[in-house]
Amino acid sequence: MVNVANATITSDAGSTFNIYGGDFDSKNYNAGSSSAATINVDSSSATIDVAGTSTFGANSTVMFDFNNGVLVSTWYTSDFTIGSGAKLEVLGLGSLGINEYELVNFSGNLTGSYADPADITITGLGAGLVGTVEYDADSMNLVVSAIPEPSSAALLGLGGLALILRRSK
């Protein structure tokens, strides 16, 4: 366990901060506020607790590696700030099935988001699955769902059209 409970950890200037399991505790965490930084949560179940604010700056890349569906690590923080242009990569999803997986849990305020789909890379899902990043009142989640088949979507559309035509008579 790395415990720097009263410290602010800053990753900048091309640095990479690797978390390979166990526990990590700190007061604040800042990444990429002035130059490129990478945070890599990788390869084994980890608990990351940041008592204050976690800031993923405009120049940061945060990678969650699920090690082919073996693990899920969650970043716990009070306030969560995502800078415009920050990158998120979710890798190694492997055998993860349809479900919602919590990436970041925050008890305070959320500022910003990964609003531009170009800033999010999700790789390694099984055939017929798609991943999206969604937010709710206290978390940022990876949502894995099935890609609807074109024939199913067409049937739903025809059914809706039939209802509209029936009501217009």
Secondary structure, DSSP 8 states (H G I E B T S, - for coil): -EEEEEEEEEE-TTEEEEE-SEEEEEEEEEESSSS-EEEEEESS-EEEEEEEEEEE-TTEEEEEE-TTTT---EEEEEEEEE-TT-EEEEE--TT--SEEEEEEEESS-EE----SGGGEEE----TTEEEEEEEETTEEEEEEEE---HHHHHHHHHHHHHHHHHHH-
